[in-house]
Amino acid sequence: MSAAYPYPICRVVVDGRDITAVISPRLIAISLTDNRGLEADTLDIQLSDHDGLLAIPPRGATVRLWLGWSDSGLVDKGSYTVDETEHSGAPDVLSIRARSADMREGLKTKRERSWDQKALGDVIQAIATSNGLETVIAPSVAQIPLAHLDQANESDANLLARLGEQHDAIATVKAGRLLFMPAGKSTTASGLPLPHITMTRADGDQHRFLQADRDSYSGVRAYYYDTNSAEKKEAIAGTKDNLKDLRHVHTDQASALNAARGEWSRLQRGTATLSYSLARGRPDLIPELTYTLTGIKDEIAAITWVGSHVAHSFTADTYTTSLELESKLPDGDEVLDLAEEVADYTGVLAWYRDEKTGKESKVTAGDQTRPKRLTPLYTSKAAAERAVEKEWKKMQAA
């Protein structure tokens, strides 16, 4: 391959032994899927065994992977534990599947315990300690009070996933640390902002943009029992027009409201989604980064996107990256807490991300007593102003 053109490179180490030179002539493909939260990241390696000389690696072997380009170097993509191997033919091919090495067996063990009057951070810390993990918890979720929490014949992994769903947070284990942070905020667990990625149409070769009807649900309702009676009550995030009901019944109002808020945020982020395939793979891309994409449609360029899944596809000749993105919600915009009735909107409110500073600011029209909040975080003040003006004119005409 000509030195004038960059070419894809990789490094593979198994149980501490660098086998890159051994497998390079046999490499058919490497696929890596980087998921958000406790869903295990997966690594698939396909090798040619045309001469029958390949040894099938044992289950439990640790595979460490680096991906990159000849002109920019390698990026460490983490360690994975082999849990599945397959030999097929003809032609003879050895397929190796490995999953995130940090998903420990202890996290899958079912336990019986409960907590009373504890902060969410205390529960996360207890789970981390029992699994020999360090903990990094975002301050914004660490102090959330929990009146009561039961872990009844439930694994720590399932409990973490449940808590993440209830509080719209990401629970994940990376490099021996249990991380718990708000979803879709594009920050580290300590609160530092993650990089913002700007892309153009020239960076990719395929895209799929989907907008759903944001009014299919107007809010989310969760139920709870009043501590002083057997009466079942409701907590609502959003408005009562067309509610999505959550099945789980909570022990107190605060827990129910947190669950409703979490699901409402997820629904709003899903009102616009974007799949984008990069012609040249980017090993530095991970879930939770934010993106701006220009050059396709104005509606796409107006939205700030946040990554939910990143997939890398690597061969000896090509390396591409596919992104699954969803619209980012404003950090400073809160959903309505408890809504007794649907009120007539008196104005419009939208938030945008300052392109230079990364800070969020708002644009308004009309009276802000009961504003209609536009869902996405816009990429510029001009984009937010156009959206607000359009919605305000539609409301006045109605």
C-alpha positions in Angstrom: 0.0 0.0 0.0 1.4 3.4 -1.0 2.9 5.4 1.9 1.2 8.5 0.4 -2.2 7.4 1.6 -3.1 6.6 5.2 -4.2 3.0 5.8 -6.0 1.4 8.8 -3.9 -0.2 11.5 -4.7 -2.2 14.6 -3.0 -3.9 17.5 -4.3 -7.0 19.3 -2.9 -8.3 22.6 -4.2 -11.6 24.1 -3.4 -12.3 27.7 -0.4 -9.9 27.5 1.0 -11.3 24.3 1.0 -9.1 21.2 -0.3 -11.3 18.3 -0.8 -8.5 15.8 1.9 -9.8 13.4 0.5 -13.4 13.6 -3.1 -12.5 12.8 -2.6 -9.6 10.3 -2.2 -11.9 7.3 -5.3 -13.9 8.4 -7.5 -11.0 9.4 -10.9 -10.9 7.7 -12.7 -8.3 9.9 -12.9 -6.7 13.4 -16.2 -5.3 14.6 -16.5 -3.3 17.9 -19.7 -2.0 19.3 -19.4 0.6 22.1 -22.7 0.8 24.0 -24.0 3.2 26.6 -24.5 2.0 30.1 -24.3 -1.6 31.4 -25.0 -3.2 28.1 -21.7 -5.0 27.4 -19.5 -3.7 24.7 -18.9 -6.4 22.1 -15.8 -7.3 20.1 -15.9 -9.7 17.1 -12.8 -10.9 15.3 -12.9 -13.1 12.2 -9.7 -14.9 11.1 -9.0 -17.1 8.1 -7.9 -20.6 9.1 -7.3 -21.7 5.5 -4.3 -23.9 6.6 -5.8 -25.2 9.8 -2.9 -23.9 12.0 -5.0 -21.5 14.1 -5.5 -22.4 17.8 -9.0 -21.7 19.2 -8.5 -19.4 22.1 -9.8 -20.5 25.5 -12.9 -18.8 26.9 -11.9 -16.3 29.5 -8.9 -15.0 27.6 -8.4 -11.3 27.8 -8.2 -9.4 24.5 -7.0 -5.8 24.3 -7.6 -3.8 21.1 -6.2 -0.7 19.5 -7.5 0.9 16.3 -6.3 3.8 14.2 -4.7 5.0 11.0 -1.1 5.0 9.8 -0.9 8.8 9.7 -2.4 9.4 13.2 -1.5 6.4 15.3 -3.5 4.0 17.5 -6.2 4.6 20.1 -6.7 2.1 22.9 -10.2 0.7 22.7 -10.2 -1.3 25.9 -10.1 -4.9 27.1 -12.5 -7.7 26.5 -13.1 -11.2 27.8 -13.6 -14.0 25.3 -16.9 -15.7 25.9 -17.7 -17.3 22.6 -15.7 -19.0 19.8 -16.9 -20.6 16.5 -15.0 -22.5 13.8 -16.9 -22.7 10.4 -16.1 -23.7 6.9 -15.4 -24.1 4.1 -13.6 -21.8 3.7 -12.4 -22.3 7.3 -13.0 -19.2 9.5 -12.4 -18.8 13.2 -14.8 -16.3 14.8 -14.0 -14.9 18.3 -16.6 -12.9 20.4 -15.5 -11.0 23.5 -17.4 -8.7 25.8 -16.3 -5.9 28.1 -13.8 -7.2 30.6 -15.2 -5.1 33.4 -18.6 -6.8 33.6 -17.6 -8.9 36.7 -19.3 -12.1 37.8 -20.2 -10.5 41.1 -22.4 -8.0 39.4 -24.5 -10.9 38.1 -25.0 -12.6 41.5 -28.5 -12.2 42.9 -28.7 -10.6 46.3 -31.2 -9.8 49.1 -30.9 -6.4 50.8 -32.6 -3.1 51.3 -31.9 0.6 52.1 -34.0 3.1 54.1 -33.6 6.9 54.0 -30.4 6.8 52.0 -29.1 9.0 49.2 -28.7 7.4 45.7 -24.9 7.9 46.0 -24.8 5.8 49.1 -26.5 2.9 47.3 -24.2 3.1 44.3 -21.2 3.2 46.7 -22.4 0.0 48.5 -22.8 -1.8 45.2 -19.3 -0.7 44.1 -17.7 -1.8 47.4 -19.3 -5.2 47.3 -17.8 -5.8 43.9 -14.4 -4.4 44.6 -14.9 -1.4 42.4 -14.0 2.3 42.8 -16.9 4.6 42.3 -17.4 7.9 40.4 -20.8 9.4 40.8 -22.0 12.7 39.3 -22.9 15.2 42.1 -26.2 16.0 40.4 -27.5 12.4 41.2 -25.5 11.5 44.2 -27.7 13.4 46.7 -31.1 12.2 45.3 -32.9 10.9 48.4 -34.4 7.4 48.5 -37.1 6.7 51.1 -36.8 2.9 50.6 -35.2 0.6 48.1 -35.4 -3.2 48.0 -33.0 -5.6 46.2 -35.0 -8.8 46.2 -33.4 -11.8 44.5 -31.9 -9.3 42.0 -28.4 -9.0 40.7 -26.4 -5.8 41.2 -26.2 -5.4 37.4 -30.0 -5.4 37.2 -30.4 -3.1 40.2 -28.0 -0.6 38.6 -29.9 -0.8 35.3 -33.1 -0.2 37.2 -31.8 2.8 39.1 -30.3 4.2 35.9 -33.7 3.9 34.2 -35.6 5.5 37.1 -33.2 8.5 37.2 -32.4 8.7 33.5 -28.8 8.0 34.3 -26.0 5.9 32.8 -24.6 3.1 35.0 -21.4 1.6 33.6 -18.2 -0.1 34.6 -15.0 1.1 33.0 -11.4 0.4 34.0 -12.3 -1.0 37.5 -14.6 1.9 38.3 -18.4 2.0 38.6 -19.6 5.2 37.0 -23.1 6.7 37.5 -24.0 9.9 35.7 -27.0 11.6 34.0 -27.8 10.4 30.5 -27.5 12.7 27.5 -25.5 15.4 29.3 -22.2 14.8 27.5 -20.1 15.2 30.7 -17.8 13.1 32.6 -19.1 11.7 36.0 -17.1 14.5 37.7 -19.1 17.1 35.6 -16.4 18.1 33.1 -17.7 18.6 29.5 -16.8 15.9 26.9 -15.5 17.1 23.5 -17.9 18.4 20.9 -17.5 16.9 17.4 -18.3 18.9 14.3 -18.9 17.0 11.1 -19.8 17.8 7.5 -21.5 15.7 4.8 -18.0 15.1 3.3 -17.1 13.0 6.5 -19.7 10.4 5.8 -21.3 8.2 3.1 -24.6 7.2 4.6 -27.2 8.8 6.9 -30.7 8.2 8.2 -32.6 11.1 9.9 -35.9 10.3 11.6 -38.3 12.7 13.4 -41.1 11.2 15.4 -44.3 12.9 16.5 -43.3 14.6 19.7 -46.9 15.0 20.7 -47.6 11.3 20.7 -47.1 11.5 24.4 -47.4 14.8 26.3 -46.0 13.4 29.6 -45.3 10.4 31.8 -47.2 9.2 34.8 -45.8 7.1 37.7 -47.8 5.8 40.6 -47.0 5.6 44.3 -48.7 4.9 47.6 -49.1 7.6 50.2 -47.2 6.5 53.4 -50.2 7.5 55.6 -52.8 5.6 53.6 -53.4 2.8 51.1 -54.4 5.3 48.4 -52.5 5.0 45.1 -51.5 8.4 43.8 -49.8 9.7 40.7 -46.8 11.8 39.8 -46.6 13.4 36.4 -43.8 14.8 34.3 -44.9 16.8 31.4 -48.7 17.5 30.9 -51.8 15.3 31.2 -52.9 15.5 27.6 -51.7 12.0 26.5 -49.8 10.2 29.2 -47.5 7.2 29.1 -48.1 5.1 32.3 -45.2 3.4 34.0 -45.9 -0.1 35.4 -43.8 0.0 38.6 -45.6 1.4 41.6 -43.2 3.4 43.9 -43.1 3.8 47.7 -43.1 7.6 47.8 -43.8 10.6 45.7 -40.2 11.6 45.1 -39.3 8.2 43.7 -42.3 8.2 41.4 -41.6 11.7 40.2 -37.9 10.9 39.5 -39.0 7.9 37.4 -41.6 9.9 35.5 -39.0 12.6 34.8 -36.4 10.0 33.6 -38.8 8.4 31.2 -40.1 11.8 29.9 -36.5 12.9 29.2 -35.9 9.6 27.3 -39.0 10.1 25.2 -38.0 13.7 24.4 -34.5 12.7 23.3 -36.0 10.1 21.0 -38.2 12.6 19.1 -35.3 13.0 16.6 -32.7 10.4 15.8 -29.8 10.2 13.3 -27.7 7.3 12.1 -24.5 8.4 10.4 -21.7 6.3 8.9 -18.2 7.9 8.6 -16.2 7.1 5.5 -13.0 7.2 7.6 -13.2 5.5 11.0 -12.8 7.6 14.1 -11.3 5.5 17.0 -11.6 8.5 19.3 -15.5 8.5 19.2 -17.4 7.1 22.1 -21.0 7.3 23.4 -22.2 10.5 25.1 -20.1 12.9 22.9 -22.1 15.7 21.3 -22.1 16.4 17.6 -23.0 19.0 15.0 -23.6 17.8 11.4 -23.8 20.3 8.6 -24.3 20.0 4.8 -27.3 17.6 4.6 -30.5 19.4 5.7 -31.1 22.5 7.8 -33.2 20.5 10.2 -30.3 18.2 10.9 -27.8 21.0 11.2 -30.1 22.9 13.7 -30.0 20.1 16.3 -27.2 19.3 18.8 -26.8 15.5 18.8 -25.6 13.2 21.5 -24.2 9.7 20.8 -25.9 6.6 22.1 -24.0 3.8 20.3 -20.8 3.7 18.3 -19.8 0.8 16.0 -16.3 0.3 14.5 -15.8 -1.9 11.4 -12.2 -2.7 10.5 -10.6 -4.8 7.7 -7.1 -4.7 6.3 -8.2 -2.2 3.6 -11.1 -0.2 5.2 -12.0 1.2 8.6 -15.4 2.9 9.1 -17.4 4.1 12.1 -21.2 4.2 12.5 -22.9 6.5 14.9 -26.4 6.2 16.5 -27.4 9.7 17.7 -30.3 11.3 19.4 -31.3 14.9 20.0 -29.7 16.4 23.0 -32.0 18.1 25.6 -31.0 21.4 27.2 -29.2 20.9 30.6 -30.9 24.0 32.0 -34.4 23.2 31.0 -36.6 21.3 33.6 -39.7 19.4 32.7 -42.9 20.3 34.5 -43.1 18.5 37.9 -46.8 17.8 38.8 -49.4 18.9 36.3 -53.0 19.1 37.4 -54.3 20.2 34.0 -53.1 21.2 30.6 -52.7 25.0 30.6 -52.8 27.2 27.4 -49.3 28.2 26.4 -48.5 31.9 26.7 -45.2 31.9 24.8 -42.3 29.8 23.4 -38.9 28.9 24.9 -35.9 27.3 23.2 -32.3 26.7 24.3 -29.2 26.7 22.1 -25.5 25.8 22.5 -23.1 28.7 22.0 -20.7 27.6 19.3 -17.7 29.3 20.8 -18.1 28.7 24.5 -20.3 25.6 24.6 -22.6 27.2 27.1 -26.3 27.1 26.9 -28.6 30.1 26.5 -32.3 30.6 25.8 -34.4 32.4 23.2 -38.0 33.3 24.0 -41.1 34.7 22.4 -44.3 35.9 24.1 -45.2 35.8 27.8 -43.0 33.3 29.7 -45.6 32.5 32.4 -46.5 29.2 30.7 -44.1 28.8 27.8 -44.0 25.9 25.3 -40.5 24.4 25.6 -39.1 23.3 22.3 -37.4 19.9 22.7 -33.9 19.9 21.2 -30.8 21.9 22.2 -30.2 24.0 19.0 -26.8 24.4 17.6 -26.9 28.2 17.4 -28.8 31.3 18.5 -30.0 31.8 14.9 -31.4 28.2 14.7 -33.2 28.6 18.0 -34.6 32.0 16.9 -36.0 30.5 13.7 -37.6 27.6 15.6 -39.1 29.9 18.2 -40.4 32.4 15.6 -42.0 29.6 13.6 -43.7 28.0 16.6 -44.9 31.4 17.9 -46.5 32.3 14.6 -48.2 28.9 14.5 -49.6 29.5 18.1 -50.8 33.0 17.2 -52.5 31.8 14.1 -54.3 29.1 16.1 
